[in-house]
Amino acid sequence: MLLRIGSRGSRLALTQAELAADRLRGEGVEIALVPITTAGDKDRTKPFGEIGSRGVFVKEIEEALLAGRIDVAVHSAKDMTSSDTEGLIVGAYLEREDPRDALCGASALRPGMRVGTASVRRKAQLLALEPSLSIEPLRGNIDTRLRKRGERGLDAIVLAACGLDRLGLADEIGLRFGPDDLLPEAGQGALARQVRAGEGGLVAHADHAETHVRVEAERACVFAIGGGCLAPVAAHHDGAKLTALVAAEDGSWIERRSGDDPAELSRELAAFSPG
């Protein structure tokens, strides 16, 4: 049996696809990786809002899955829309790795620092921690952003810790932010294996049940709030509780709630949502 696994073509994405493939390989199962270029990969300079809505790194991969050109799609769960695309389901999640955001280039935030990130979620929370920061837009894959930090003379950049860990670049991390300081994006640290509806059996044996429950709660909460890549909204389940927030992009206010019920949290926060 041959399983065609679709993924973005970056070094990190292919590394992650290999991790997913390793869990699926078995007796009589062969794996073929199929790199796919997404809208977010084609344009690495414009803000996400000018390219499209949340999902700019998954749309073309999902189209290939729906068209039957691949059998399984592997995504960073944080890149996915907060609701499932019609005809597709997440059949399995790999066990979540470090979900935290990482500061690269410095070991702490200091007043007046120039910090690079394209994430409005990170921007809002960073400015709430230190209003004097200058947040500068920065896009590209991990290697590109690390290089641009030096080229542009930025004091630091913020990246997902899990991506740096997976690429063997943990030494670049000066600080891993706790969720109380920077609440992670829904799904951050987890890899999703997406299949066509009715074909969950292809990947179900490799599902990490606890990660599945937590990430689905986070996605449901963000969906109900109405946020996404274009709004400062976040949700993270640490195993004990689900925490969600919505914020002003300039960090002037943040509303944060914790509890067990995604619907209840989202109802409390939806009134503040800018999306």
The 8 nearest C-alpha neighbors of each residue, nearest first, counted from 0:
[[1, 28, 27, 29, 2, 30, 26, 25],
 [2, 0, 29, 30, 28, 3, 31, 27],
 [3, 1, 30, 70, 29, 4, 31, 0],
 [4, 2, 31, 69, 70, 32, 30, 71],
 [5, 3, 71, 32, 72, 33, 69, 70],
 [4, 6, 33, 72, 34, 69, 32, 71],
 [7, 5, 34, 73, 35, 72, 8, 33],
 [6, 8, 35, 34, 12, 36, 9, 13],
 [7, 9, 34, 35, 13, 12, 6, 36],
 [10, 8, 12, 11, 7, 13, 140, 14],
 [9, 11, 13, 12, 14, 8, 166, 140],
 [10, 12, 14, 9, 13, 15, 166, 162],
 [13, 11, 15, 9, 14, 7, 10, 8],
 [12, 14, 16, 15, 10, 11, 8, 9],
 [15, 13, 11, 17, 12, 16, 10, 18],
 [14, 16, 18, 12, 13, 17, 11, 19],
 [17, 15, 13, 19, 18, 14, 20, 73],
 [16, 18, 20, 14, 15, 19, 21, 13],
 [19, 17, 15, 21, 16, 20, 14, 22],
 [18, 20, 16, 17, 22, 21, 15, 23],
 [19, 21, 17, 23, 22, 18, 16, 24],
 [20, 22, 18, 24, 19, 23, 17, 16],
 [23, 21, 20, 19, 24, 205, 18, 25],
 [24, 22, 20, 21, 25, 205, 19, 202],
 [25, 23, 21, 28, 22, 20, 29, 30],
 [24, 26, 28, 27, 23, 29, 22, 21],
 [25, 27, 28, 24, 29, 0, 23, 1],
 [26, 28, 0, 25, 29, 24, 1, 30],
 [29, 27, 0, 25, 26, 24, 1, 30],
 [28, 30, 1, 0, 2, 27, 24, 31],
 [31, 29, 2, 1, 3, 32, 28, 20],
 [30, 32, 3, 4, 2, 33, 29, 1],
 [33, 31, 4, 3, 5, 34, 30, 6],
 [32, 34, 5, 4, 6, 35, 31, 3],
 [35, 33, 8, 6, 7, 5, 32, 36],
 [36, 34, 7, 6, 8, 60, 33, 37],
 [37, 35, 7, 40, 8, 34, 41, 38],
 [38, 36, 40, 39, 56, 59, 41, 35],
 [39, 37, 41, 40, 55, 56, 42, 36],
 [38, 40, 55, 56, 37, 41, 42, 43],
 [41, 39, 37, 38, 42, 36, 43, 56],
 [42, 40, 38, 39, 43, 37, 36, 44],
 [43, 41, 40, 39, 44, 45, 38, 50],
 [42, 44, 139, 138, 40, 45, 41, 39],
 [43, 45, 42, 138, 46, 139, 137, 136],
 [46, 44, 49, 43, 47, 42, 50, 48],
 [47, 45, 48, 49, 44, 50, 117, 136],
 [48, 46, 50, 49, 51, 45, 229, 52],
 [47, 49, 46, 51, 50, 229, 52, 45],
 [48, 50, 47, 46, 51, 45, 52, 44],
 [51, 49, 47, 48, 45, 46, 52, 39],
 [52, 50, 48, 49, 47, 55, 53, 54],
 [51, 53, 54, 48, 55, 229, 50, 47],
 [52, 54, 228, 55, 227, 80, 229, 51],
 [53, 55, 57, 79, 80, 56, 78, 58],
 [54, 56, 39, 38, 57, 53, 58, 51],
 [57, 55, 39, 54, 37, 78, 58, 38],
 [56, 58, 54, 60, 55, 59, 61, 79],
 [59, 57, 61, 60, 54, 55, 62, 56],
 [60, 58, 62, 61, 37, 57, 63, 36],
 [61, 59, 63, 57, 62, 58, 35, 64],
 [60, 62, 64, 58, 63, 59, 57, 65],
 [61, 63, 59, 65, 64, 60, 66, 58],
 [64, 62, 66, 60, 68, 61, 65, 69],
 [65, 63, 61, 69, 67, 62, 66, 68],
 [64, 66, 62, 67, 63, 61, 195, 86],
 [65, 67, 63, 64, 68, 62, 69, 61],
 [66, 68, 64, 69, 65, 63, 70, 62],
 [69, 67, 63, 66, 64, 70, 65, 3],
 [68, 70, 3, 64, 67, 71, 4, 5],
 [69, 71, 3, 2, 4, 64, 194, 67],
 [72, 70, 4, 194, 193, 69, 5, 3],
 [73, 71, 5, 193, 4, 192, 6, 74],
 [72, 74, 192, 6, 191, 16, 5, 193],
 [75, 73, 191, 76, 190, 72, 192, 6],
 [74, 76, 190, 77, 78, 191, 189, 73],
 [75, 77, 186, 191, 190, 78, 79, 74],
 [76, 78, 186, 187, 75, 79, 185, 184],
 [79, 77, 76, 75, 54, 56, 80, 57],
 [80, 78, 54, 76, 77, 81, 57, 74],
 [79, 81, 54, 82, 53, 78, 83, 227],
 [80, 82, 218, 222, 79, 221, 219, 83],
 [83, 81, 80, 222, 84, 218, 219, 79],
 [84, 82, 88, 85, 87, 81, 80, 89],
 [83, 85, 87, 86, 82, 88, 80, 61],
 [86, 84, 87, 83, 88, 196, 82, 195],
 [85, 87, 196, 195, 84, 88, 65, 83],
 [88, 86, 195, 196, 84, 85, 194, 83],
 [89, 87, 196, 193, 194, 90, 83, 195],
 [90, 88, 193, 91, 192, 194, 191, 87],
 [89, 91, 199, 193, 203, 88, 192, 202],
 [90, 92, 206, 192, 203, 89, 202, 191],
 [93, 91, 191, 206, 190, 211, 207, 192],
 [92, 94, 190, 207, 95, 206, 189, 191],
 [95, 93, 207, 210, 92, 96, 189, 190],
 [94, 96, 189, 188, 210, 93, 97, 190],
 [95, 97, 188, 161, 98, 189, 94, 187],
 [96, 98, 161, 188, 99, 160, 95, 187],
 [99, 97, 188, 187, 96, 161, 183, 160],
 [100, 98, 97, 160, 183, 176, 175, 159],
 [99, 101, 159, 160, 176, 158, 175, 157],
 [100, 102, 175, 160, 158, 157, 174, 159],
 [101, 103, 157, 174, 173, 172, 156, 175],
 [102, 104, 172, 156, 155, 173, 171, 105],
 [105, 103, 155, 154, 173, 102, 156, 171],
 [106, 104, 173, 107, 103, 155, 102, 154],
 [105, 107, 173, 174, 102, 104, 108, 103],
 [108, 106, 105, 109, 174, 173, 102, 104],
 [107, 109, 110, 106, 112, 129, 105, 132],
 [108, 110, 112, 107, 111, 129, 132, 131],
 [111, 109, 131, 112, 132, 129, 108, 130],
 [110, 112, 132, 131, 109, 133, 113, 129],
 [113, 111, 132, 110, 109, 154, 114, 133],
 [112, 114, 133, 154, 153, 134, 132, 111],
 [113, 115, 155, 134, 156, 154, 135, 153],
 [116, 114, 156, 135, 137, 136, 134, 155],
 [115, 117, 137, 136, 118, 157, 156, 135],
 [118, 116, 136, 137, 138, 119, 46, 115],
 [119, 117, 121, 120, 116, 122, 228, 136],
 [118, 120, 122, 231, 121, 123, 248, 230],
 [121, 119, 231, 118, 123, 122, 232, 124],
 [120, 122, 118, 124, 119, 123, 125, 181],
 [123, 121, 119, 125, 120, 124, 126, 118],
 [124, 122, 250, 248, 126, 249, 120, 121],
 [123, 125, 127, 121, 126, 122, 181, 250],
 [124, 126, 128, 122, 127, 123, 121, 129],
 [127, 125, 130, 250, 129, 128, 123, 124],
 [126, 128, 250, 124, 125, 129, 130, 123],
 [127, 129, 125, 126, 124, 130, 180, 250],
 [128, 130, 126, 131, 127, 132, 125, 110],
 [131, 129, 126, 132, 127, 128, 250, 125],
 [130, 132, 111, 110, 129, 133, 126, 112],
 [133, 131, 111, 112, 130, 129, 134, 110],
 [132, 134, 113, 112, 114, 135, 111, 131],
 [133, 135, 114, 115, 113, 132, 122, 136],
 [134, 136, 115, 114, 116, 133, 137, 113],
 [137, 135, 117, 116, 115, 138, 134, 46],
 [136, 138, 116, 117, 115, 135, 144, 139],
 [139, 137, 43, 117, 44, 144, 136, 140],
 [140, 138, 43, 143, 144, 141, 137, 44],
 [139, 141, 143, 142, 144, 138, 9, 11],
 [140, 142, 144, 143, 145, 139, 163, 158],
 [141, 143, 145, 144, 140, 146, 139, 147],
 [144, 142, 146, 140, 141, 145, 139, 147],
 [143, 145, 147, 141, 146, 142, 139, 148],
 [144, 146, 142, 148, 143, 147, 141, 149],
 [145, 147, 143, 144, 148, 149, 142, 150],
 [148, 146, 150, 144, 149, 145, 151, 143],
 [147, 149, 153, 145, 146, 151, 150, 152],
 [148, 150, 152, 147, 151, 146, 153, 145],
 [149, 151, 147, 152, 148, 146, 153, 145],
 [152, 150, 149, 153, 148, 147, 146, 154],
 [151, 153, 149, 150, 148, 154, 147, 113],
 [154, 152, 148, 113, 155, 151, 114, 149],
 [153, 155, 113, 112, 114, 104, 152, 105],
 [156, 154, 104, 114, 103, 153, 105, 102],
 [155, 157, 115, 114, 103, 102, 116, 158],
 [156, 158, 102, 101, 116, 103, 115, 100],
 [159, 157, 101, 100, 160, 156, 102, 103],
 [160, 158, 100, 161, 162, 101, 99, 163],
 [159, 161, 101, 163, 100, 162, 99, 158],
 [162, 160, 164, 97, 163, 159, 188, 96],
 [163, 161, 165, 164, 160, 159, 166, 11],
 [162, 164, 168, 166, 160, 169, 161, 165],
 [163, 165, 161, 169, 167, 162, 166, 168],
 [166, 164, 162, 163, 167, 161, 14, 11],
 [167, 165, 163, 164, 168, 162, 11, 14],
 [166, 168, 164, 165, 169, 163, 170, 162],
 [169, 167, 163, 170, 166, 171, 164, 165],
 [168, 170, 164, 171, 163, 172, 167, 160],
 [171, 169, 168, 172, 173, 167, 163, 164],
 [172, 170, 169, 103, 168, 173, 104, 163],
 [173, 171, 103, 170, 169, 174, 102, 101],
 [172, 174, 106, 105, 103, 102, 104, 171],
 [175, 173, 106, 102, 172, 101, 176, 107],
 [174, 176, 101, 100, 99, 102, 177, 173],
 [177, 175, 100, 181, 101, 99, 174, 180],
 [176, 178, 179, 180, 181, 175, 99, 182],
 [179, 177, 182, 181, 180, 176, 183, 99],
 [178, 180, 177, 181, 182, 176, 183, 242],
 [181, 179, 178, 177, 176, 182, 124, 128],
 [182, 180, 178, 124, 179, 176, 183, 177],
 [181, 183, 178, 179, 180, 233, 235, 184],
 [184, 182, 99, 235, 181, 233, 187, 185],
 [183, 185, 233, 187, 234, 77, 186, 182],
 [186, 184, 234, 217, 77, 187, 235, 218],
 [185, 187, 77, 76, 214, 189, 184, 188],
 [188, 186, 77, 98, 184, 189, 185, 76],
 [187, 189, 98, 96, 95, 97, 161, 186],
 [190, 188, 95, 187, 76, 186, 93, 75],
 [191, 189, 75, 76, 93, 92, 74, 192],
 [192, 190, 92, 74, 76, 73, 91, 193],
 [193, 191, 73, 91, 72, 89, 90, 92],
 [192, 194, 89, 72, 90, 88, 71, 191],
 [195, 193, 71, 88, 87, 198, 90, 89],
 [194, 196, 87, 198, 86, 88, 197, 65],
 [195, 197, 87, 86, 198, 88, 194, 199],
 [196, 198, 199, 195, 200, 194, 88, 87],
 [199, 197, 200, 195, 196, 201, 194, 90],
 [200, 198, 90, 201, 203, 197, 202, 194],
 [199, 201, 203, 198, 202, 204, 90, 197],
 [202, 200, 199, 198, 203, 204, 194, 90],
 [201, 203, 200, 204, 205, 199, 90, 91],
 [204, 202, 200, 206, 205, 91, 90, 199],
 [205, 203, 202, 206, 200, 201, 91, 23],
 [204, 206, 203, 202, 22, 91, 23, 207],
 [207, 205, 91, 92, 203, 204, 208, 93],
 [208, 206, 94, 210, 93, 92, 209, 211],
 [207, 209, 211, 210, 206, 212, 92, 91],
 [210, 208, 212, 211, 207, 213, 94, 238],
 [209, 211, 213, 212, 208, 207, 94, 95],
 [212, 210, 208, 209, 214, 213, 92, 215],
 [211, 213, 209, 215, 210, 214, 216, 208],
 [214, 212, 210, 216, 215, 236, 211, 209],
 [215, 213, 217, 186, 216, 211, 212, 210],
 [214, 216, 218, 212, 217, 213, 211, 219],
 [217, 215, 219, 213, 214, 218, 261, 220],
 [218, 216, 214, 234, 220, 185, 215, 219],
 [219, 217, 81, 215, 221, 220, 216, 185],
 [220, 218, 222, 216, 217, 221, 215, 223],
 [219, 221, 261, 217, 223, 218, 222, 265],
 [222, 220, 224, 218, 223, 219, 226, 225],
 [221, 223, 81, 219, 225, 220, 224, 218],
 [222, 224, 220, 225, 221, 265, 219, 262],
 [225, 223, 269, 265, 221, 222, 226, 220],
 [226, 224, 222, 223, 274, 221, 272, 227],
 [225, 227, 232, 230, 274, 221, 224, 222],
 [228, 226, 229, 230, 53, 232, 221, 225],
 [227, 229, 53, 230, 226, 52, 118, 119],
 [230, 228, 227, 48, 53, 119, 231, 52],
 [229, 231, 226, 227, 232, 228, 274, 119],
 [232, 230, 120, 246, 119, 245, 248, 123],
 [231, 233, 245, 226, 230, 244, 120, 227],
 [234, 232, 184, 244, 243, 185, 183, 182],
 [235, 233, 243, 185, 217, 242, 184, 221],
 [234, 236, 242, 185, 241, 217, 183, 237],
 [237, 235, 241, 213, 238, 240, 242, 217],
 [238, 236, 239, 240, 235, 241, 213, 242],
 [239, 237, 236, 240, 213, 241, 209, 210],
 [238, 240, 237, 236, 241, 259, 258, 242],
 [241, 239, 258, 236, 259, 238, 237, 242],
 [240, 242, 236, 258, 257, 259, 235, 237],
 [241, 243, 257, 235, 234, 256, 236, 240],
 [244, 242, 234, 233, 256, 255, 257, 235],
 [245, 243, 255, 233, 254, 232, 256, 234],
 [244, 246, 232, 254, 231, 253, 272, 268],
 [247, 245, 253, 231, 252, 254, 248, 123],
 [246, 248, 250, 249, 252, 251, 123, 253],
 [247, 249, 123, 250, 119, 231, 246, 122],
 [248, 250, 247, 123, 251, 126, 122, 127],
 [251, 249, 123, 127, 126, 247, 252, 248],
 [250, 252, 249, 247, 127, 253, 248, 126],
 [253, 251, 250, 247, 246, 254, 127, 249],
 [252, 254, 246, 245, 255, 247, 250, 244],
 [253, 255, 244, 245, 246, 252, 256, 268],
 [256, 254, 244, 243, 253, 245, 257, 242],
 [255, 257, 243, 242, 264, 244, 254, 258],
 [258, 256, 242, 241, 243, 240, 264, 255],
 [257, 259, 241, 240, 260, 242, 264, 256],
 [258, 260, 240, 241, 261, 257, 264, 263],
 [259, 261, 263, 262, 258, 264, 241, 216],
 [262, 260, 220, 264, 263, 265, 216, 219],
 [263, 261, 265, 260, 264, 266, 220, 223],
 [262, 264, 266, 260, 265, 261, 267, 258],
 [265, 263, 261, 267, 266, 262, 268, 256],
 [264, 266, 224, 268, 262, 267, 263, 220],
 [267, 265, 263, 269, 264, 268, 262, 224],
 [266, 268, 264, 265, 269, 263, 270, 256],
 [267, 269, 265, 270, 266, 271, 264, 224],
 [270, 268, 224, 272, 266, 271, 265, 267],
 [269, 271, 268, 272, 267, 266, 224, 273],
 [272, 270, 269, 268, 273, 245, 254, 246],
 [271, 273, 269, 274, 270, 245, 268, 224],
 [272, 274, 271, 230, 226, 247, 246, 231],
 [273, 272, 226, 225, 230, 229, 227, 224]]
